[in-house]
């Protein structure tokens, strides 16, 4: 499995693979950490959990994408990350989920007037 990912992402050795995994871990943690203050800043922290969590997840996705390129640049692996994102099933799944959540959230927040 690791060799398959190395070939797919154009990684030459195990150290680079470890760096890619560290970048993914740091990026995910940082995106989750930064979404909380952003929710508080927007004043959305007092909403019910049914609305709060989809909103927070919708904020995590774009923050994650930006931070992934940022941390990839810092660690020198931007090309591996961009190649890995081209045909990633999980990325496409979450992109579709975020679109569904966005449409549902817009309907809820506009009381069904905006379709």
Secondary structure, DSSP 8 states (H G I E B T S, - for coil): -HHHHHHHHT--SHHHHHHHHHHHHHHHHHHHHHHHHHHHHTT-TTS-HHHHHHHHHHHHHHHHHHHHHHHHHHHT-HHHHHHHHHT-HHHHHHHHHHHHHHHHHHHHHTTT---
